[in-house]
Amino acid sequence: MVDFLGVIGLLGFIVFLIWGIVRAIRKKKAKKYFLISVGSLILFLVFAVIGGQQMQKEEEAQQAKEAKMQAEREARIEKKTATTASATAKPTLKFVEAAGIIYKMVGDTRSADVDMTKAKFIKTSVMKGYLTTKMKDHVYMYADVDKSGEWIQATFDDKDNVVKKVEMSPNLEKKVVASVDKEKATETAKKEEAQKKADEQRKQEEQKAKEEAQAKAAEEKRKQEEATRAAEEKRVAEQKQKEQEALQAKQQAEAEQARREAEEKAQAEAEAQQQQQTQTATFANCTEVRAAGRAPIRQGEPGFQAKFDRDGDGIGCDQ
């Protein structure tokens, strides 16, 4: 309310001051507006002083309340730590017992389930509004009780599914944060190392694949060149074979032609010789004509004599 009245006074001062200046410029009466603006300024200053005093009182009350809460919190931690000393001294605790102790330490009156396990403990803690961090060997729980934070550490054994120790300490938060940060740093380093190895392996695989591709391309090129060379050699061999066959055929044709020409020549010579012999041959009678294979012999043929043609028809030795 004081702040509201102070704001009203400040706005009144500004508005009436501006309006008074405007009327003075227009040469109209502006005295009362300036007086009202001065009164508004005085009112604003009064409420500002009162508000400042109230704010200072509220800050002092808040600081006293916070100091009281801190003292109560420290006393509660010391008390709960002392009351749970006998429980933490036990060698092992089932999760249902440990969960009950932890909930009691943070002021939660509800008891744990009879079948409480590590997973259920963490799940129910989260459902109840507690911040639970699961690690390899510990569970840290942050409980918001009366607007104050409490860190509780439950050391458990995965193998036997039991809690070995329950501990609460005002300095545990720093340990938890440091442990979590260390775990995160270790995990990050592992991920980076794994990523580095994966990148190196990927590069090696890419290099191997590249070399295999180059080797395969070279092998295919070699096979193609070999196939081309073999095809060329086959073509040359076939060409030589064809040329050889053509040469042999030509030689055979020439030999055949020479043989035929020789035979024709010999036959012609034999015929000529026979003709010559025939032309110069003389026969004593038809018996010789027939022996020479000339019967019947016609008039005008070599060796024809009139005595061979008894009937005068121009054909001798026909009977």
C-alpha positions as YAML, in Angstrom:
chain: A
units: angstrom
residues:
- id: 1
  name: MET
  ca: [0.00, 0.00, 0.00]
- id: 2
  name: VAL
  ca: [2.81, 2.39, 0.88]
- id: 3
  name: ASP
  ca: [4.55, 1.63, -2.44]
- id: 4
  name: PHE
  ca: [1.29, 2.20, -4.33]
- id: 5
  name: LEU
  ca: [0.70, 5.62, -2.71]
- id: 6
  name: GLY
  ca: [4.30, 6.58, -3.40]
- id: 7
  name: VAL
  ca: [3.86, 5.75, -7.11]
- id: 8
  name: ILE
  ca: [0.63, 7.80, -7.22]
- id: 9
  name: GLY
  ca: [2.46, 10.77, -5.68]
- id: 10
  name: LEU
  ca: [5.29, 10.52, -8.21]
- id: 11
  name: LEU
  ca: [2.85, 10.35, -11.16]
- id: 12
  name: GLY
  ca: [0.92, 13.35, -9.78]
- id: 13
  name: PHE
  ca: [4.11, 15.37, -9.50]
- id: 14
  name: ILE
  ca: [5.10, 14.63, -13.11]
- id: 15
  name: VAL
  ca: [1.65, 15.25, -14.59]
- id: 16
  name: PHE
  ca: [0.92, 18.54, -12.79]
- id: 17
  name: LEU
  ca: [4.44, 19.82, -13.39]
- id: 18
  name: ILE
  ca: [4.13, 19.22, -17.14]
- id: 19
  name: TRP
  ca: [0.64, 20.74, -17.25]
- id: 20
  name: GLY
  ca: [1.83, 23.80, -15.33]
- id: 21
  name: ILE
  ca: [4.73, 24.30, -17.76]
- id: 22
  name: VAL
  ca: [2.34, 24.00, -20.75]
- id: 23
  name: ARG
  ca: [-0.05, 26.61, -19.28]
- id: 24
  name: ALA
  ca: [2.87, 28.92, -18.50]
- id: 25
  name: ILE
  ca: [4.03, 28.67, -22.12]
- id: 26
  name: ARG
  ca: [0.51, 29.53, -23.25]
- id: 27
  name: LYS
  ca: [0.59, 32.50, -20.83]
- id: 28
  name: LYS
  ca: [-2.24, 31.17, -18.70]
- id: 29
  name: LYS
  ca: [-2.51, 30.82, -14.93]
- id: 30
  name: ALA
  ca: [-0.31, 27.92, -13.82]
- id: 31
  name: LYS
  ca: [0.55, 28.67, -10.19]
- id: 32
  name: LYS
  ca: [-1.90, 26.22, -8.62]
- id: 33
  name: TYR
  ca: [-0.64, 23.40, -10.85]
- id: 34
  name: PHE
  ca: [2.93, 24.00, -9.73]
- id: 35
  name: LEU
  ca: [1.76, 23.97, -6.10]
- id: 36
  name: ILE
  ca: [-0.08, 20.68, -6.64]
- id: 37
  name: SER
  ca: [3.06, 19.15, -8.28]
- id: 38
  name: VAL
  ca: [5.20, 20.25, -5.31]
- id: 39
  name: GLY
  ca: [2.69, 18.69, -2.90]
- id: 40
  name: SER
  ca: [2.73, 15.44, -4.93]
- id: 41
  name: LEU
  ca: [6.55, 15.40, -4.77]
- id: 42
  name: ILE
  ca: [6.48, 15.84, -0.97]
- id: 43
  name: LEU
  ca: [3.92, 13.03, -0.69]
- id: 44
  name: PHE
  ca: [6.12, 10.75, -2.83]
- id: 45
  name: LEU
  ca: [9.19, 11.42, -0.66]
- id: 46
  name: VAL
  ca: [7.28, 10.68, 2.54]
- id: 47
  name: PHE
  ca: [5.98, 7.33, 1.28]
- id: 48
  name: ALA
  ca: [9.43, 6.48, -0.13]
- id: 49
  name: VAL
  ca: [11.04, 6.91, 3.29]
- id: 50
  name: ILE
  ca: [8.31, 4.81, 4.95]
- id: 51
  name: GLY
  ca: [8.68, 2.06, 2.32]
- id: 52
  name: GLY
  ca: [12.44, 1.96, 2.76]
- id: 53
  name: GLN
  ca: [12.09, 1.48, 6.49]
- id: 54
  name: GLN
  ca: [9.58, -1.35, 6.00]
- id: 55
  name: MET
  ca: [11.83, -3.07, 3.43]
- id: 56
  name: GLN
  ca: [14.77, -2.91, 5.82]
- id: 57
  name: LYS
  ca: [12.66, -4.47, 8.59]
- id: 58
  name: GLU
  ca: [11.53, -7.28, 6.23]
- id: 59
  name: GLU
  ca: [15.12, -8.02, 5.20]
- id: 60
  name: GLU
  ca: [16.22, -8.23, 8.84]
- id: 61
  name: ALA
  ca: [13.29, -10.56, 9.62]
- id: 62
  name: GLN
  ca: [14.15, -12.78, 6.61]
- id: 63
  name: GLN
  ca: [17.79, -13.01, 7.67]
- id: 64
  name: ALA
  ca: [16.77, -13.95, 11.20]
- id: 65
  name: LYS
  ca: [14.40, -16.61, 9.83]
- id: 66
  name: GLU
  ca: [17.08, -18.08, 7.58]
- id: 67
  name: ALA
  ca: [19.59, -18.17, 10.46]
- id: 68
  name: LYS
  ca: [17.02, -19.94, 12.61]
- id: 69
  name: MET
  ca: [16.27, -22.48, 9.85]
- id: 70
  name: GLN
  ca: [19.99, -23.15, 9.36]
- id: 71
  name: ALA
  ca: [20.46, -23.72, 13.11]
- id: 72
  name: GLU
  ca: [17.43, -26.04, 13.19]
- id: 73
  name: ARG
  ca: [18.73, -27.94, 10.16]
- id: 74
  name: GLU
  ca: [22.16, -28.47, 11.68]
- id: 75
  name: ALA
  ca: [20.57, -29.60, 14.95]
- id: 76
  name: ARG
  ca: [18.30, -32.01, 13.09]
- id: 77
  name: ILE
  ca: [21.19, -33.48, 11.11]
- id: 78
  name: GLU
  ca: [23.22, -34.00, 14.29]
- id: 79
  name: LYS
  ca: [20.22, -35.55, 16.02]
- id: 80
  name: LYS
  ca: [19.34, -37.89, 13.12]
- id: 81
  name: THR
  ca: [22.94, -38.88, 12.64]
- id: 82
  name: ALA
  ca: [23.15, -39.79, 16.33]
- id: 83
  name: THR
  ca: [19.87, -41.72, 16.28]
- id: 84
  name: THR
  ca: [20.92, -43.74, 13.19]
- id: 85
  name: ALA
  ca: [24.42, -44.53, 14.43]
- id: 86
  name: SER
  ca: [23.32, -47.95, 15.64]
- id: 87
  name: ALA
  ca: [21.60, -48.67, 12.30]
- id: 88
  name: THR
  ca: [24.64, -47.71, 10.23]
- id: 89
  name: ALA
  ca: [26.80, -49.97, 12.33]
- id: 90
  name: LYS
  ca: [25.00, -53.03, 11.01]
- id: 91
  name: PRO
  ca: [27.04, -55.00, 8.47]
- id: 92
  name: THR
  ca: [24.20, -55.26, 5.93]
- id: 93
  name: LEU
  ca: [20.60, -54.07, 5.59]
- id: 94
  name: LYS
  ca: [17.86, -55.22, 3.31]
- id: 95
  name: PHE
  ca: [16.60, -52.50, 1.04]
- id: 96
  name: VAL
  ca: [13.26, -52.30, 2.83]
- id: 97
  name: GLU
  ca: [15.09, -51.56, 6.12]
- id: 98
  name: ALA
  ca: [17.49, -49.10, 4.52]
- id: 99
  name: ALA
  ca: [14.67, -47.30, 2.70]
- id: 100
  name: GLY
  ca: [12.73, -46.97, 5.95]
- id: 101
  name: ILE
  ca: [15.77, -45.47, 7.69]
- id: 102
  name: ILE
  ca: [16.39, -43.03, 4.83]
- id: 103
  name: TYR
  ca: [12.78, -41.88, 4.63]
- id: 104
  name: LYS
  ca: [12.73, -41.41, 8.42]
- id: 105
  name: MET
  ca: [15.94, -39.36, 8.25]
- id: 106
  name: VAL
  ca: [14.41, -36.93, 5.74]
- id: 107
  name: GLY
  ca: [11.20, -36.63, 7.74]
- id: 108
  name: ASP
  ca: [9.03, -38.89, 5.53]
- id: 109
  name: THR
  ca: [6.64, -40.79, 7.85]
- id: 110
  name: ARG
  ca: [5.62, -43.29, 5.15]
- id: 111
  name: SER
  ca: [7.30, -46.67, 5.45]
- id: 112
  name: ALA
  ca: [8.99, -48.53, 2.59]
- id: 113
  name: ASP
  ca: [7.41, -51.44, 0.71]
- id: 114
  name: VAL
  ca: [8.08, -54.95, 2.02]
- id: 115
  name: ASP
  ca: [9.49, -55.91, -1.39]
- id: 116
  name: MET
  ca: [11.74, -52.88, -1.69]
- id: 117
  name: THR
  ca: [14.68, -53.31, -4.09]
- id: 118
  name: LYS
  ca: [17.31, -50.92, -5.39]
- id: 119
  name: ALA
  ca: [15.34, -50.13, -8.53]
- id: 120
  name: LYS
  ca: [12.06, -49.66, -6.61]
- id: 121
  name: PHE
  ca: [13.81, -47.55, -3.97]
- id: 122
  name: ILE
  ca: [15.16, -45.18, -6.62]
- id: 123
  name: LYS
  ca: [11.83, -45.09, -8.45]
- id: 124
  name: THR
  ca: [9.76, -44.38, -5.33]
- id: 125
  name: SER
  ca: [12.25, -41.76, -4.17]
- id: 126
  name: VAL
  ca: [11.88, -39.92, -7.47]
- id: 127
  name: MET
  ca: [8.08, -40.23, -7.27]
- id: 128
  name: LYS
  ca: [8.13, -38.71, -3.77]
- id: 129
  name: GLY
  ca: [10.01, -35.69, -5.09]
- id: 130
  name: TYR
  ca: [13.51, -36.70, -4.04]
- id: 131
  name: LEU
  ca: [16.45, -36.33, -6.37]
- id: 132
  name: THR
  ca: [18.11, -39.76, -6.47]
- id: 133
  name: THR
  ca: [21.40, -40.40, -8.27]
- id: 134
  name: LYS
  ca: [22.23, -44.02, -9.03]
- id: 135
  name: MET
  ca: [25.89, -44.94, -9.25]
- id: 136
  name: LYS
  ca: [27.85, -48.17, -9.29]
- id: 137
  name: ASP
  ca: [28.23, -48.58, -5.54]
- id: 138
  name: HIS
  ca: [26.13, -45.78, -4.02]
- id: 139
  name: VAL
  ca: [22.76, -44.09, -4.10]
- id: 140
  name: TYR
  ca: [22.72, -40.39, -3.19]
- id: 141
  name: MET
  ca: [19.38, -38.84, -2.31]
- id: 142
  name: TYR
  ca: [18.60, -35.14, -1.98]
- id: 143
  name: ALA
  ca: [15.40, -34.46, -0.03]
- id: 144
  name: ASP
  ca: [13.72, -31.07, 0.04]
- id: 145
  name: VAL
  ca: [12.50, -30.96, 3.65]
- id: 146
  name: ASP
  ca: [11.29, -27.60, 5.04]
- id: 147
  name: LYS
  ca: [13.05, -25.88, 2.17]
- id: 148
  name: SER
  ca: [16.40, -27.30, 3.23]
- id: 149
  name: GLY
  ca: [18.42, -29.88, 1.34]
- id: 150
  name: GLU
  ca: [19.75, -33.09, 2.85]
- id: 151
  name: TRP
  ca: [22.11, -35.52, 1.13]
- id: 152
  name: ILE
  ca: [21.97, -39.18, 2.15]
- id: 153
  name: GLN
  ca: [24.30, -41.91, 0.91]
- id: 154
  name: ALA
  ca: [23.22, -45.56, 0.80]
- id: 155
  name: THR
  ca: [26.10, -47.93, 0.05]
- id: 156
  name: PHE
  ca: [24.73, -51.12, -1.49]
- id: 157
  name: ASP
  ca: [25.96, -54.45, -2.83]
- id: 158
  name: ASP
  ca: [24.64, -55.43, -6.25]
- id: 159
  name: LYS
  ca: [25.50, -59.06, -5.78]
- id: 160
  name: ASP
  ca: [23.53, -59.62, -2.55]
- id: 161
  name: ASN
  ca: [21.04, -56.79, -3.15]
- id: 162
  name: VAL
  ca: [21.60, -55.35, 0.32]
- id: 163
  name: VAL
  ca: [22.58, -51.96, 1.74]
- id: 164
  name: LYS
  ca: [25.83, -51.96, 3.70]
- id: 165
  name: LYS
  ca: [25.63, -48.47, 5.17]
- id: 166
  name: VAL
  ca: [23.34, -45.42, 5.42]
- id: 167
  name: GLU
  ca: [25.05, -42.10, 6.00]
- id: 168
  name: MET
  ca: [23.95, -38.45, 6.16]
- id: 169
  name: SER
  ca: [26.37, -35.57, 6.29]
- id: 170
  name: PRO
  ca: [26.15, -31.82, 5.63]
- id: 171
  name: ASN
  ca: [29.41, -32.10, 3.62]
- id: 172
  name: LEU
  ca: [28.17, -35.02, 1.54]
- id: 173
  name: GLU
  ca: [26.82, -32.73, -1.16]
- id: 174
  name: LYS
  ca: [30.33, -31.66, -2.16]
- id: 175
  name: LYS
  ca: [31.46, -35.28, -2.22]
- id: 176
  name: VAL
  ca: [28.46, -36.26, -4.33]
- id: 177
  name: VAL
  ca: [28.97, -33.44, -6.80]
- id: 178
  name: ALA
  ca: [32.70, -34.18, -7.04]
- id: 179
  name: SER
  ca: [32.00, -37.90, -7.44]
- id: 180
  name: VAL
  ca: [29.34, -37.30, -10.07]
- id: 181
  name: ASP
  ca: [31.61, -34.86, -11.90]
- id: 182
  name: LYS
  ca: [34.44, -37.38, -11.78]
- id: 183
  name: GLU
  ca: [32.13, -40.10, -13.04]
- id: 184
  name: LYS
  ca: [30.93, -37.83, -15.83]
- id: 185
  name: ALA
  ca: [34.52, -36.91, -16.71]
- id: 186
  name: THR
  ca: [35.50, -40.59, -16.73]
- id: 187
  name: GLU
  ca: [32.49, -41.44, -18.86]
- id: 188
  name: THR
  ca: [33.25, -38.56, -21.20]
- id: 189
  name: ALA
  ca: [36.87, -39.70, -21.48]
- id: 190
  name: LYS
  ca: [35.69, -43.24, -22.20]
- id: 191
  name: LYS
  ca: [33.27, -41.99, -24.85]
- id: 192
  name: GLU
  ca: [35.98, -39.82, -26.41]
- id: 193
  name: GLU
  ca: [38.43, -42.75, -26.37]
- id: 194
  name: ALA
  ca: [35.77, -45.03, -27.86]
- id: 195
  name: GLN
  ca: [34.95, -42.39, -30.46]
- id: 196
  name: LYS
  ca: [38.67, -41.99, -31.24]
- id: 197
  name: LYS
  ca: [39.08, -45.75, -31.63]
- id: 198
  name: ALA
  ca: [35.93, -45.87, -33.74]
- id: 199
  name: ASP
  ca: [37.25, -43.05, -35.95]
- id: 200
  name: GLU
  ca: [40.63, -44.79, -36.29]
- id: 201
  name: GLN
  ca: [38.92, -48.09, -37.08]
- id: 202
  name: ARG
  ca: [36.67, -46.33, -39.58]
- id: 203
  name: LYS
  ca: [39.70, -44.70, -41.22]
- id: 204
  name: GLN
  ca: [41.50, -48.05, -41.32]
- id: 205
  name: GLU
  ca: [38.44, -49.71, -42.82]
- id: 206
  name: GLU
  ca: [38.09, -46.91, -45.36]
- id: 207
  name: GLN
  ca: [41.81, -47.19, -46.22]
- id: 208
  name: LYS
  ca: [41.49, -50.98, -46.47]
- id: 209
  name: ALA
  ca: [38.39, -50.65, -48.63]
- id: 210
  name: LYS
  ca: [40.20, -48.10, -50.81]
- id: 211
  name: GLU
  ca: [43.23, -50.38, -51.18]
- id: 212
  name: GLU
  ca: [40.98, -53.36, -51.93]
- id: 213
  name: ALA
  ca: [39.09, -51.29, -54.51]
- id: 214
  name: GLN
  ca: [42.39, -50.20, -56.11]
- id: 215
  name: ALA
  ca: [43.66, -53.79, -56.10]
- id: 216
  name: LYS
  ca: [40.38, -54.98, -57.58]
- id: 217
  name: ALA
  ca: [40.49, -52.29, -60.25]
- id: 218
  name: ALA
  ca: [44.12, -53.16, -61.05]
- id: 219
  name: GLU
  ca: [43.22, -56.89, -61.23]
- id: 220
  name: GLU
  ca: [40.27, -56.15, -63.51]
- id: 221
  name: LYS
  ca: [42.49, -53.96, -65.68]
- id: 222
  name: ARG
  ca: [45.12, -56.71, -65.83]
- id: 223
  name: LYS
  ca: [42.48, -59.31, -66.74]
- id: 224
  name: GLN
  ca: [41.04, -56.98, -69.37]
- id: 225
  name: GLU
  ca: [44.49, -56.35, -70.85]
- id: 226
  name: GLU
  ca: [45.22, -60.06, -70.75]
- id: 227
  name: ALA
  ca: [41.90, -60.81, -72.43]
- id: 228
  name: THR
  ca: [42.62, -58.14, -75.05]
- id: 229
  name: ARG
  ca: [46.11, -59.54, -75.65]
- id: 230
  name: ALA
  ca: [44.75, -63.10, -75.86]
- id: 231
  name: ALA
  ca: [42.06, -61.95, -78.29]
- id: 232
  name: GLU
  ca: [44.67, -60.15, -80.38]
- id: 233
  name: GLU
  ca: [46.95, -63.21, -80.35]
- id: 234
  name: LYS
  ca: [44.00, -65.39, -81.34]
- id: 235
  name: ARG
  ca: [43.09, -62.99, -84.12]
- id: 236
  name: VAL
  ca: [46.69, -62.95, -85.38]
- id: 237
  name: ALA
  ca: [46.89, -66.76, -85.17]
- id: 238
  name: GLU
  ca: [43.59, -67.10, -87.02]
- id: 239
  name: GLN
  ca: [44.79, -64.59, -89.59]
- id: 240
  name: LYS
  ca: [48.03, -66.53, -90.04]
- id: 241
  name: GLN
  ca: [46.07, -69.76, -90.22]
- id: 242
  name: LYS
  ca: [43.82, -68.28, -92.87]
- id: 243
  name: GLU
  ca: [46.80, -66.98, -94.78]
- id: 244
  name: GLN
  ca: [48.51, -70.37, -94.46]
- id: 245
  name: GLU
  ca: [45.37, -72.12, -95.62]
- id: 246
  name: ALA
  ca: [44.98, -69.65, -98.47]
- id: 247
  name: LEU
  ca: [48.64, -70.18, -99.41]
- id: 248
  name: GLN
  ca: [48.21, -73.96, -99.24]
- id: 249
  name: ALA
  ca: [45.03, -73.73, -101.28]
- id: 250
  name: LYS
  ca: [46.79, -71.52, -103.79]
- id: 251
  name: GLN
  ca: [49.74, -73.90, -103.94]
- id: 252
  name: GLN
  ca: [47.39, -76.86, -104.32]
- id: 253
  name: ALA
  ca: [45.46, -75.01, -107.02]
- id: 254
  name: GLU
  ca: [48.69, -74.13, -108.79]
- id: 255
  name: ALA
  ca: [49.92, -77.72, -108.44]
- id: 256
  name: GLU
  ca: [46.57, -78.99, -109.68]
- id: 257
  name: GLN
  ca: [46.68, -76.50, -112.53]
- id: 258
  name: ALA
  ca: [50.24, -77.55, -113.37]
- id: 259
  name: ARG
  ca: [49.22, -81.21, -113.12]
- id: 260
  name: ARG
  ca: [46.24, -80.63, -115.42]
- id: 261
  name: GLU
  ca: [48.36, -78.60, -117.78]
- id: 262
  name: ALA
  ca: [50.99, -81.38, -117.74]
- id: 263
  name: GLU
  ca: [48.34, -84.01, -118.30]
- id: 264
  name: GLU
  ca: [46.72, -81.95, -121.04]
- id: 265
  name: LYS
  ca: [50.11, -81.35, -122.55]
- id: 266
  name: ALA
  ca: [51.02, -85.04, -122.34]
- id: 267
  name: GLN
  ca: [47.63, -85.98, -123.73]
- id: 268
  name: ALA
  ca: [48.00, -83.47, -126.51]
- id: 269
  name: GLU
  ca: [51.46, -84.76, -127.24]
- id: 270
  name: ALA
  ca: [50.16, -88.33, -127.19]
- id: 271
  name: GLU
  ca: [47.27, -87.40, -129.44]
- id: 272
  name: ALA
  ca: [49.56, -85.50, -131.71]
- id: 273
  name: GLN
  ca: [51.95, -88.40, -131.77]
- id: 274
  name: GLN
  ca: [49.10, -90.80, -132.37]
- id: 275
  name: GLN
  ca: [47.69, -88.56, -135.04]
- id: 276
  name: GLN
  ca: [51.08, -88.30, -136.59]
- id: 277
  name: GLN
  ca: [51.43, -92.02, -136.43]
- id: 278
  name: THR
  ca: [47.94, -92.38, -137.78]
- id: 279
  name: GLN
  ca: [48.59, -89.94, -140.58]
- id: 280
  name: THR
  ca: [51.74, -91.75, -141.56]
- id: 281
  name: ALA
  ca: [50.39, -95.24, -140.93]
- id: 282
  name: THR
  ca: [49.76, -97.62, -143.87]
- id: 283
  name: PHE
  ca: [47.68, -100.74, -143.65]
- id: 284
  name: ALA
  ca: [48.08, -103.80, -145.81]
- id: 285
  name: ASN
  ca: [44.54, -105.02, -145.27]
- id: 286
  name: CYS
  ca: [41.46, -104.53, -143.14]
- id: 287
  name: THR
  ca: [42.86, -106.89, -140.53]
- id: 288
  name: GLU
  ca: [45.62, -104.37, -139.71]
- id: 289
  name: VAL
  ca: [43.07, -101.55, -139.82]
- id: 290
  name: ARG
  ca: [40.93, -103.33, -137.29]
- id: 291
  name: ALA
  ca: [43.99, -104.16, -135.13]
- id: 292
  name: ALA
  ca: [44.90, -100.49, -135.09]
- id: 293
  name: GLY
  ca: [41.33, -99.67, -134.04]
- id: 294
  name: ARG
  ca: [40.62, -97.66, -137.12]
- id: 295
  name: ALA
  ca: [37.82, -99.75, -138.60]
- id: 296
  name: PRO
  ca: [35.70, -98.71, -140.19]
- id: 297
  name: ILE
  ca: [37.94, -96.23, -141.98]
- id: 298
  name: ARG
  ca: [36.43, -93.50, -144.09]
- id: 299
  name: GLN
  ca: [37.57, -91.92, -147.24]
- id: 300
  name: GLY
  ca: [39.86, -88.94, -146.48]
- id: 301
  name: GLU
  ca: [41.09, -90.35, -143.22]
- id: 302
  name: PRO
  ca: [44.82, -91.19, -142.99]
- id: 303
  name: GLY
  ca: [45.58, -94.74, -144.11]
- id: 304
  name: PHE
  ca: [42.39, -95.06, -146.26]
- id: 305
  name: GLN
  ca: [42.88, -97.02, -149.45]
- id: 306
  name: ALA
  ca: [40.41, -97.70, -152.19]
- id: 307
  name: LYS
  ca: [40.95, -101.44, -151.81]
- id: 308
  name: PHE
  ca: [39.35, -101.30, -148.37]
- id: 309
  name: ASP
  ca: [36.04, -99.98, -149.90]
- id: 310
  name: ARG
  ca: [34.74, -102.88, -151.98]
- id: 311
  name: ASP
  ca: [31.20, -101.54, -152.33]
- id: 312
  name: GLY
  ca: [32.37, -98.00, -153.18]
- id: 313
  name: ASP
  ca: [30.29, -96.21, -150.50]
- id: 314
  name: GLY
  ca: [33.31, -94.27, -149.08]
- id: 315
  name: ILE
  ca: [33.61, -96.49, -146.00]
- id: 316
  name: GLY
  ca: [36.31, -99.13, -145.90]
- id: 317
  name: CYS
  ca: [36.65, -102.22, -143.77]
- id: 318
  name: ASP
  ca: [33.00, -102.00, -142.75]
- id: 319
  name: GLN
  ca: [32.30, -105.65, -143.39]
...
